[in-house]
């Protein structure tokens, strides 16, 4: 008895392969979303700080801060 030329793939194997492709696609989608979020966060930080992560350049004297005193009515 000769077998047919093609081997048949079972539905179970086809389902396993489909799930694997879906998991890989979901994983890649999440990875891309994390990269985009990180990139957007870095851009917003550059806008706020001028891109160098320092809000005030070094060597510039800072004004002294006055202590905050709350009045008894505020407490």
C-alpha positions as CSV (number, residue, x, y, z in Angstrom):
1,X,0.0,0.0,0.0
2,X,1.4,3.3,-1.1
3,X,0.8,6.3,1.0
4,X,-0.3,9.6,-0.5
5,X,2.6,12.0,-1.3
6,X,1.6,14.5,1.4
7,X,1.6,14.1,5.1
8,X,-1.5,15.5,6.7
9,X,-1.1,18.0,9.5
10,X,-3.5,17.4,12.4
11,X,-5.8,20.2,13.5
12,X,-4.1,20.1,17.0
13,X,-0.8,20.9,15.5
14,X,-2.3,23.7,13.3
15,X,-3.9,25.1,16.4
16,X,-0.7,25.0,18.4
17,X,1.2,26.8,15.6
18,X,-1.5,29.4,15.3
19,X,-1.4,30.1,19.1
20,X,2.4,30.3,19.0
21,X,2.2,32.9,16.2
22,X,-0.4,34.9,18.1
23,X,1.7,34.9,21.3
24,X,4.8,36.0,19.4
25,X,2.8,38.8,17.7
26,X,1.4,39.9,21.1
27,X,4.9,39.9,22.6
28,X,6.3,42.0,19.8
29,X,3.4,44.4,20.1
30,X,4.0,44.9,23.8
31,X,7.7,45.3,23.2
32,X,7.1,48.0,20.6
33,X,4.7,49.8,22.9
34,X,7.3,49.8,25.7
35,X,9.9,51.3,23.3
36,X,7.5,54.0,22.1
37,X,6.5,54.9,25.7
38,X,10.2,55.1,26.7
39,X,10.9,57.3,23.7
40,X,8.0,59.6,24.4
41,X,9.1,59.8,28.1
42,X,12.6,60.7,27.1
43,X,11.4,63.4,24.7
44,X,9.1,65.0,27.3
45,X,12.0,65.0,29.8
46,X,14.2,66.8,27.3
47,X,11.6,69.5,26.8
48,X,11.3,70.1,30.6
49,X,15.0,70.1,31.4
50,X,16.5,71.4,28.2
51,X,17.8,67.9,27.2
52,X,20.7,67.7,29.7
53,X,18.8,66.4,32.7
54,X,19.8,69.5,34.8
55,X,17.2,72.1,35.4
56,X,19.7,74.7,36.4
57,X,23.3,74.8,35.0
58,X,26.1,74.2,37.4
59,X,28.1,77.1,38.7
60,X,25.2,79.5,38.9
61,X,24.5,80.6,42.4
62,X,21.1,79.8,43.8
63,X,19.0,82.3,45.8
64,X,18.5,81.4,49.4
65,X,15.0,80.0,50.2
66,X,12.9,81.6,52.9
67,X,11.5,79.2,55.5
68,X,7.8,78.5,55.2
69,X,5.9,79.4,58.3
70,X,2.2,78.4,58.6
71,X,-0.1,80.6,60.6
72,X,-2.2,78.9,63.4
73,X,-5.3,79.5,61.3
74,X,-4.0,77.4,58.5
75,X,-3.3,74.4,60.7
